[in-house]
Amino acid sequence: MYYTSKIIDRQVGRNAQLFAQSVADLSTPEERYPYLRILVSIIEQAHPEWNQAPQKDKQIAFLIGQLSLHNIDQEEAATVVRVRDEERGYFYD
């Protein structure tokens, strides 16, 4: 199969990139939320070294922005990362 765009992050992969672009097509944050959680999980698995990063939420949100061709708001994605971490007992200052 031929794609016109390059893979942005090889560790995350093309399927996650295409998934992010599809999530960006959803119209409301409520519709995007469950899919952003899945995307955050995929990125955490691809980049386990980011789990201890001090700016993990911003790092993952930036990558989501790139994967979605800047169609997903980075603050929305960072909020999803923070919510997931708080559910697991990690808190931000």
C-alpha positions in Angstrom: 0.0 0.0 0.0 1.3 3.5 -0.9 0.9 6.4 1.5 1.6 10.0 0.6 2.8 11.0 4.1 5.7 9.8 6.1 5.5 8.1 9.4 6.0 10.7 12.1 7.1 8.3 14.9 8.2 4.8 13.9 7.9 3.5 17.4 4.2 4.5 17.5 3.6 3.4 13.9 1.5 4.3 10.9 -1.7 2.7 12.2 -1.6 4.9 15.3 -1.0 7.9 13.1 -3.9 7.1 10.9 -6.0 6.5 14.0 -5.1 10.0 15.4 -6.1 11.6 12.1 -9.4 9.8 12.3 -10.0 10.8 15.9 -9.4 14.4 14.8 -12.4 14.1 12.5 -14.8 13.6 15.4 -16.6 16.9 16.2 -16.7 17.1 20.0 -14.3 16.5 22.8 -16.8 14.1 24.4 -16.7 12.0 21.2 -12.9 12.1 21.0 -12.2 11.4 24.7 -12.4 7.5 24.7 -10.3 7.3 21.5 -7.7 9.8 22.9 -7.4 7.5 25.9 -6.6 4.6 23.5 -4.1 6.7 21.6 -2.4 7.8 24.8 -2.1 4.1 25.8 -0.5 3.2 22.5 2.0 6.1 22.9 2.8 5.0 26.5 3.5 1.5 25.3 5.7 2.7 22.4 7.6 5.2 24.6 7.9 3.6 28.1 10.8 6.0 28.9 8.3 8.9 28.9 6.4 7.5 31.9 8.9 9.1 34.2 9.3 12.3 32.3 8.5 15.5 34.2 6.5 16.9 31.3 4.9 13.7 30.2 1.5 15.2 29.5 2.9 17.9 27.3 5.3 15.5 25.5 2.5 13.0 24.7 0.1 15.9 23.7 2.7 17.3 21.4 3.1 13.9 19.7 -0.7 13.5 19.4 -0.8 17.0 17.8 1.8 15.9 15.2 0.2 12.6 14.5 -3.2 14.2 13.9 -1.6 16.8 11.6 -2.3 19.5 14.3 -6.1 18.9 14.2 -6.3 17.7 17.9 -5.8 20.4 20.5 -2.7 19.7 22.5 -4.3 20.9 25.8 -7.2 18.5 25.2 -4.8 15.7 24.8 -2.7 16.7 27.8 -5.8 16.7 29.9 -6.5 13.1 28.9 -3.0 12.1 29.9 -3.4 13.8 33.3 -6.7 12.1 33.9 -5.3 8.7 33.0 -2.3 9.3 35.3 -4.5 10.5 38.2 -6.6 7.3 37.9 -3.4 5.3 38.3 -2.3 7.3 41.4 0.2 9.7 39.7 -0.5 13.4 40.4 0.8 16.6 38.8 1.8 19.6 40.7 
